[in-house]
Amino acid sequence: MGNNMGGGGRKKAKVMEINGESFKLKTPVKAQDVINDYPGHVLMKFKSVKQFGIRAKPLANGEELIPQKIYFLLHLKPQFLYISSKDSKI
């Protein structure tokens, strides 16, 4: 008794929206896979937002979400969206 082998949440990352709703994603999953469903949004690490506030940088499109970590899904106005040098394929 008490020996639970489930481990249900160990392979999932949690994404929170600004309205307080949240959802979990099975990992591995890339940031781009998440924001494809949310045009004009970016993903940011919880720790980065906590530490840097509005200066926190969004995840790169190819960056994988880490299991058991929390991310924020935030809507940005077009003038604040940018493509980092890592994301551009020029």
VMD Tcl script that builds the backbone (N, CA, C; Angstrom):
set m [mol new atoms 270]
animate dup $m
set s [atomselect $m all]
$s set {name element resname resid chain x y z} {
  {N N MET 1 A 0.838 -1.177 0.000}
  {CA C MET 1 A 0.000 0.000 0.000}
  {C C MET 1 A 0.885 1.243 0.000}
  {N N GLY 2 A 0.453 2.211 -0.767}
  {CA C GLY 2 A 1.191 3.461 -0.807}
  {C C GLY 2 A 2.306 3.497 -1.831}
  {N N ASN 3 A 2.557 2.394 -2.495}
  {CA C ASN 3 A 3.604 2.360 -3.515}
  {C C ASN 3 A 2.990 2.648 -4.874}
  {N N ASN 4 A 2.811 3.916 -5.172}
  {CA C ASN 4 A 2.189 4.324 -6.421}
  {C C ASN 4 A 3.239 4.393 -7.516}
  {N N MET 5 A 3.038 3.658 -8.590}
  {CA C MET 5 A 3.981 3.645 -9.706}
  {C C MET 5 A 3.527 4.565 -10.830}
  {N N GLY 6 A 2.507 5.357 -10.619}
  {CA C GLY 6 A 1.924 6.178 -11.671}
  {C C GLY 6 A 2.879 7.140 -12.334}
  {N N GLY 7 A 3.351 8.133 -11.605}
  {CA C GLY 7 A 4.256 9.118 -12.179}
  {C C GLY 7 A 3.614 9.933 -13.279}
  {N N GLY 8 A 2.311 10.175 -13.189}
  {CA C GLY 8 A 1.565 10.820 -14.250}
  {C C GLY 8 A 2.075 12.170 -14.705}
  {N N GLY 9 A 2.548 13.016 -13.798}
  {CA C GLY 9 A 2.941 14.361 -14.179}
  {C C GLY 9 A 4.421 14.546 -14.415}
  {N N ARG 10 A 5.187 13.481 -14.355}
  {CA C ARG 10 A 6.642 13.618 -14.439}
  {C C ARG 10 A 7.146 13.956 -15.832}
  {N N LYS 11 A 6.372 13.666 -16.840}
  {CA C LYS 11 A 6.809 13.900 -18.216}
  {C C LYS 11 A 6.031 15.038 -18.863}
  {N N LYS 12 A 5.422 15.905 -18.054}
  {CA C LYS 12 A 4.598 16.981 -18.594}
  {C C LYS 12 A 5.106 18.342 -18.140}
  {N N ALA 13 A 4.947 19.308 -19.020}
  {CA C ALA 13 A 5.244 20.702 -18.701}
  {C C ALA 13 A 3.911 21.430 -18.559}
  {N N LYS 14 A 3.850 22.392 -17.662}
  {CA C LYS 14 A 2.617 23.128 -17.416}
  {C C LYS 14 A 2.702 24.493 -18.080}
  {N N VAL 15 A 1.651 24.857 -18.817}
  {CA C VAL 15 A 1.573 26.156 -19.483}
  {C C VAL 15 A 0.395 26.916 -18.895}
  {N N MET 16 A 0.663 28.135 -18.415}
  {CA C MET 16 A -0.383 28.968 -17.821}
  {C C MET 16 A -0.669 30.156 -18.725}
  {N N GLU 17 A -1.943 30.457 -18.892}
  {CA C GLU 17 A -2.358 31.629 -19.651}
  {C C GLU 17 A -2.569 32.786 -18.684}
  {N N ILE 18 A -2.624 33.996 -19.229}
  {CA C ILE 18 A -2.749 35.196 -18.400}
  {C C ILE 18 A -4.087 35.226 -17.647}
  {N N ASN 19 A -5.108 34.553 -18.177}
  {CA C ASN 19 A -6.419 34.537 -17.522}
  {C C ASN 19 A -6.493 33.512 -16.387}
  {N N GLY 20 A -5.380 32.822 -16.122}
  {CA C GLY 20 A -5.334 31.874 -15.020}
  {C C GLY 20 A -5.562 30.432 -15.421}
  {N N GLU 21 A -6.046 30.208 -16.642}
  {CA C GLU 21 A -6.230 28.838 -17.103}
  {C C GLU 21 A -4.874 28.206 -17.369}
  {N N SER 22 A -4.811 26.909 -17.234}
  {CA C SER 22 A -3.548 26.218 -17.497}
  {C C SER 22 A -3.828 24.885 -18.177}
  {N N PHE 23 A -2.805 24.385 -18.824}
  {CA C PHE 23 A -2.889 23.071 -19.445}
  {C C PHE 23 A -1.514 22.429 -19.391}
  {N N LYS 24 A -1.499 21.102 -19.487}
  {CA C LYS 24 A -0.240 20.363 -19.426}
  {C C LYS 24 A 0.025 19.731 -20.783}
  {N N LEU 25 A 1.311 19.670 -21.116}
  {CA C LEU 25 A 1.733 19.096 -22.387}
  {C C LEU 25 A 2.721 17.970 -22.139}
  {N N LYS 26 A 2.558 16.889 -22.875}
  {CA C LYS 26 A 3.540 15.803 -22.802}
  {C C LYS 26 A 4.826 16.272 -23.454}
  {N N THR 27 A 5.939 15.977 -22.833}
  {CA C THR 27 A 7.228 16.331 -23.399}
  {C C THR 27 A 7.834 15.088 -24.042}
  {N N PRO 28 A 8.681 15.234 -25.028}
  {CA C PRO 28 A 9.252 16.478 -25.524}
  {C C PRO 28 A 8.290 17.209 -26.464}
  {N N VAL 29 A 8.266 18.530 -26.337}
  {CA C VAL 29 A 7.501 19.401 -27.226}
  {C C VAL 29 A 8.276 20.708 -27.357}
  {N N LYS 30 A 8.284 21.269 -28.539}
  {CA C LYS 30 A 9.017 22.514 -28.781}
  {C C LYS 30 A 8.084 23.705 -28.632}
  {N N ALA 31 A 8.665 24.845 -28.302}
  {CA C ALA 31 A 7.887 26.072 -28.117}
  {C C ALA 31 A 7.055 26.375 -29.360}
  {N N GLN 32 A 7.639 26.198 -30.537}
  {CA C GLN 32 A 6.926 26.484 -31.785}
  {C C GLN 32 A 5.671 25.640 -31.925}
  {N N ASP 33 A 5.721 24.391 -31.479}
  {CA C ASP 33 A 4.557 23.513 -31.556}
  {C C ASP 33 A 3.402 24.049 -30.713}
  {N N VAL 34 A 3.717 24.704 -29.626}
  {CA C VAL 34 A 2.691 25.260 -28.744}
  {C C VAL 34 A 2.134 26.553 -29.327}
  {N N ILE 35 A 3.005 27.471 -29.718}
  {CA C ILE 35 A 2.523 28.789 -30.154}
  {C C ILE 35 A 1.928 28.777 -31.556}
  {N N ASN 36 A 2.082 27.692 -32.308}
  {CA C ASN 36 A 1.405 27.588 -33.607}
  {C C ASN 36 A -0.104 27.716 -33.443}
  {N N ASP 37 A -0.630 27.241 -32.320}
  {CA C ASP 37 A -2.067 27.305 -32.048}
  {C C ASP 37 A -2.494 28.640 -31.442}
  {N N TYR 38 A -1.541 29.516 -31.137}
  {CA C TYR 38 A -1.824 30.798 -30.488}
  {C C TYR 38 A -1.075 31.921 -31.213}
  {N N PRO 39 A -1.588 32.390 -32.353}
  {CA C PRO 39 A -0.897 33.459 -33.093}
  {C C PRO 39 A -0.730 34.711 -32.234}
  {N N GLY 40 A 0.446 35.328 -32.318}
  {CA C GLY 40 A 0.714 36.546 -31.561}
  {C C GLY 40 A 1.108 36.302 -30.118}
  {N N HIS 41 A 1.281 35.041 -29.747}
  {CA C HIS 41 A 1.658 34.695 -28.379}
  {C C HIS 41 A 3.112 34.229 -28.326}
  {N N VAL 42 A 3.680 34.288 -27.144}
  {CA C VAL 42 A 5.020 33.764 -26.897}
  {C C VAL 42 A 4.986 32.938 -25.615}
  {N N LEU 43 A 5.951 32.050 -25.485}
  {CA C LEU 43 A 6.124 31.273 -24.259}
  {C C LEU 43 A 7.313 31.823 -23.495}
  {N N MET 44 A 7.146 31.964 -22.193}
  {CA C MET 44 A 8.231 32.424 -21.333}
  {C C MET 44 A 8.342 31.500 -20.129}
  {N N LYS 45 A 9.561 31.291 -19.689}
  {CA C LYS 45 A 9.789 30.471 -18.504}
  {C C LYS 45 A 9.300 31.218 -17.268}
  {N N PHE 46 A 8.668 30.489 -16.362}
  {CA C PHE 46 A 8.179 31.072 -15.114}
  {C C PHE 46 A 9.307 31.762 -14.356}
  {N N LYS 47 A 10.461 31.069 -14.254}
  {CA C LYS 47 A 11.589 31.633 -13.501}
  {C C LYS 47 A 12.083 32.935 -14.118}
  {N N SER 48 A 12.099 33.017 -15.446}
  {CA C SER 48 A 12.553 34.234 -16.122}
  {C C SER 48 A 11.609 35.394 -15.845}
  {N N VAL 49 A 10.312 35.124 -15.912}
  {CA C VAL 49 A 9.328 36.177 -15.646}
  {C C VAL 49 A 9.434 36.625 -14.197}
  {N N LYS 50 A 9.614 35.680 -13.294}
  {CA C LYS 50 A 9.746 36.006 -11.871}
  {C C LYS 50 A 10.991 36.851 -11.621}
  {N N GLN 51 A 12.091 36.520 -12.296}
  {CA C GLN 51 A 13.353 37.216 -12.070}
  {C C GLN 51 A 13.446 38.538 -12.822}
  {N N PHE 52 A 13.015 38.562 -14.098}
  {CA C PHE 52 A 13.229 39.736 -14.938}
  {C C PHE 52 A 11.970 40.545 -15.224}
  {N N GLY 53 A 10.807 40.030 -14.878}
  {CA C GLY 53 A 9.566 40.751 -15.127}
  {C C GLY 53 A 9.334 40.966 -16.611}
  {N N ILE 54 A 9.003 42.204 -16.993}
  {CA C ILE 54 A 8.685 42.484 -18.392}
  {C C ILE 54 A 9.897 42.394 -19.307}
  {N N ARG 55 A 11.083 42.309 -18.735}
  {CA C ARG 55 A 12.298 42.186 -19.557}
  {C C ARG 55 A 12.632 40.738 -19.889}
  {N N ALA 56 A 11.844 39.801 -19.407}
  {CA C ALA 56 A 12.096 38.382 -19.689}
  {C C ALA 56 A 11.997 38.128 -21.188}
  {N N LYS 57 A 12.851 37.268 -21.687}
  {CA C LYS 57 A 12.873 36.947 -23.112}
  {C C LYS 57 A 12.051 35.681 -23.374}
  {N N PRO 58 A 11.319 35.670 -24.483}
  {CA C PRO 58 A 10.552 34.473 -24.830}
  {C C PRO 58 A 11.457 33.311 -25.224}
  {N N LEU 59 A 10.908 32.121 -25.159}
  {CA C LEU 59 A 11.641 30.938 -25.600}
  {C C LEU 59 A 11.860 31.005 -27.107}
  {N N ALA 60 A 12.977 30.488 -27.555}
  {CA C ALA 60 A 13.230 30.359 -28.991}
  {C C ALA 60 A 12.284 29.295 -29.548}
  {N N ASN 61 A 11.931 29.427 -30.815}
  {CA C ASN 61 A 10.980 28.492 -31.424}
  {C C ASN 61 A 11.420 27.042 -31.312}
  {N N GLY 62 A 12.693 26.772 -31.425}
  {CA C GLY 62 A 13.185 25.402 -31.390}
  {C C GLY 62 A 13.475 24.868 -30.004}
  {N N GLU 63 A 13.280 25.695 -28.986}
  {CA C GLU 63 A 13.595 25.283 -27.613}
  {C C GLU 63 A 12.529 24.316 -27.089}
  {N N GLU 64 A 12.983 23.238 -26.463}
  {CA C GLU 64 A 12.058 22.249 -25.914}
  {C C GLU 64 A 11.621 22.629 -24.506}
  {N N LEU 65 A 10.344 22.359 -24.214}
  {CA C LEU 65 A 9.840 22.566 -22.869}
  {C C LEU 65 A 10.367 21.442 -21.984}
  {N N ILE 66 A 10.686 21.783 -20.758}
  {CA C ILE 66 A 11.274 20.835 -19.819}
  {C C ILE 66 A 10.169 20.268 -18.923}
  {N N PRO 67 A 10.161 18.948 -18.728}
  {CA C PRO 67 A 9.150 18.349 -17.853}
  {C C PRO 67 A 9.194 18.953 -16.450}
  {N N GLN 68 A 8.029 19.065 -15.837}
  {CA C GLN 68 A 7.843 19.563 -14.471}
  {C C GLN 68 A 8.191 21.040 -14.312}
  {N N LYS 69 A 8.263 21.796 -15.409}
  {CA C LYS 69 A 8.510 23.237 -15.337}
  {C C LYS 69 A 7.243 23.967 -15.742}
  {N N ILE 70 A 7.153 25.238 -15.333}
  {CA C ILE 70 A 5.988 26.062 -15.623}
  {C C ILE 70 A 6.383 27.135 -16.629}
  {N N TYR 71 A 5.490 27.357 -17.596}
  {CA C TYR 71 A 5.700 28.362 -18.629}
  {C C TYR 71 A 4.470 29.256 -18.707}
  {N N PHE 72 A 4.680 30.500 -19.113}
  {CA C PHE 72 A 3.579 31.431 -19.334}
  {C C PHE 72 A 3.354 31.586 -20.827}
  {N N LEU 73 A 2.094 31.572 -21.243}
  {CA C LEU 73 A 1.712 31.839 -22.618}
  {C C LEU 73 A 1.142 33.250 -22.630}
  {N N LEU 74 A 1.882 34.172 -23.229}
  {CA C LEU 74 A 1.506 35.583 -23.185}
  {C C LEU 74 A 1.264 36.131 -24.574}
  {N N HIS 75 A 0.241 36.979 -24.700}
  {CA C HIS 75 A -0.051 37.644 -25.968}
  {C C HIS 75 A 0.756 38.932 -26.026}
  {N N LEU 76 A 1.463 39.125 -27.124}
  {CA C LEU 76 A 2.240 40.344 -27.308}
  {C C LEU 76 A 1.703 41.117 -28.490}
  {N N LYS 77 A 1.701 42.440 -28.358}
  {CA C LYS 77 A 1.316 43.285 -29.481}
  {C C LYS 77 A 2.374 43.140 -30.571}
  {N N PRO 78 A 1.992 43.302 -31.840}
  {CA C PRO 78 A 2.934 43.078 -32.943}
  {C C PRO 78 A 4.247 43.854 -32.835}
  {N N GLN 79 A 4.235 45.061 -32.298}
  {CA C GLN 79 A 5.480 45.824 -32.218}
  {C C GLN 79 A 6.462 45.223 -31.220}
  {N N PHE 80 A 5.997 44.317 -30.347}
  {CA C PHE 80 A 6.884 43.694 -29.373}
  {C C PHE 80 A 7.364 42.310 -29.809}
  {N N LEU 81 A 6.785 41.793 -30.888}
  {CA C LEU 81 A 7.233 40.497 -31.392}
  {C C LEU 81 A 8.508 40.700 -32.191}
  {N N TYR 82 A 9.443 39.812 -32.031}
  {CA C TYR 82 A 10.696 39.912 -32.775}
  {C C TYR 82 A 11.197 38.518 -33.104}
  {N N ILE 83 A 12.078 38.466 -34.037}
  {CA C ILE 83 A 12.704 37.201 -34.391}
  {C C ILE 83 A 14.143 37.277 -33.933}
  {N N SER 84 A 14.519 36.360 -33.084}
  {CA C SER 84 A 15.900 36.350 -32.610}
  {C C SER 84 A 16.803 35.785 -33.693}
  {N N SER 85 A 18.079 36.036 -33.578}
  {CA C SER 85 A 19.026 35.548 -34.577}
  {C C SER 85 A 19.050 34.026 -34.626}
  {N N LYS 86 A 18.710 33.367 -33.514}
  {CA C LYS 86 A 18.669 31.907 -33.499}
  {C C LYS 86 A 17.513 31.386 -34.344}
  {N N ASP 87 A 16.397 32.159 -34.400}
  {CA C ASP 87 A 15.211 31.706 -35.104}
  {C C ASP 87 A 15.242 32.029 -36.588}
  {N N SER 88 A 15.953 33.075 -36.970}
  {CA C SER 88 A 15.942 33.485 -38.373}
  {C C SER 88 A 16.793 32.541 -39.206}
  {N N LYS 89 A 16.361 32.331 -40.419}
  {CA C LYS 89 A 17.089 31.436 -41.324}
  {C C LYS 89 A 17.519 32.216 -42.559}
  {N N ILE 90 A 18.157 33.318 -42.346}
  {CA C ILE 90 A 18.579 34.191 -43.452}
  {C C ILE 90 A 19.929 33.758 -43.956}
}
mol reanalyze $m
mol bondsrecalc $m
mol representation Tube
mol addrep $m
